[in-house]
Amino acid sequence: MSWSRLLVVALLTAAPPLSGPALEREARQIETMLIAPCCWNQPVSVHQSPASDQVKAEIRSLLAAGRSRQEVLDDFAARYGTRILAEPPAVGFTRFLYVLPWIVFAGSAAGLTWLVRRMSAKRPAETPEPERVVPAGAAAGYEQRLDDELRDMD
């Protein structure tokens, strides 16, 4: 296929620029995905500052120009770095952060299962200790000694 044909196909299949309520709905969704570049504390959607107002206006102008959500996010990430994204991309170390909760959950479930099985396992019956048999003469001697000590206490 020639380049001109590819360009025509791309233009015909491209989404038309957003306008009206659709543009506003998409802009508000993108605002929740970006952090205000003035203080890096809150999403643009809730932050009240001139910098966040400027970002909001820029989002709307990019969408009106026909840019997609991903293109808008990529544009801001190219200018400010991935720090501006409310949800960082899952690459490098951040990929580990996305997987870590599932690893901890699986390890905890396995440990809990092992502990429950270990505690509920049938243990062999322990043999009771044999009773100590005290000779008859020794019992009388103990009783006599106990009586003597009790009398001395009075």
Helices and strands as residue ranges (DSSP letters): H 3-13, H 20-33, H 50-64, H 69-80, G 82-84, H 93-120, H 136-153
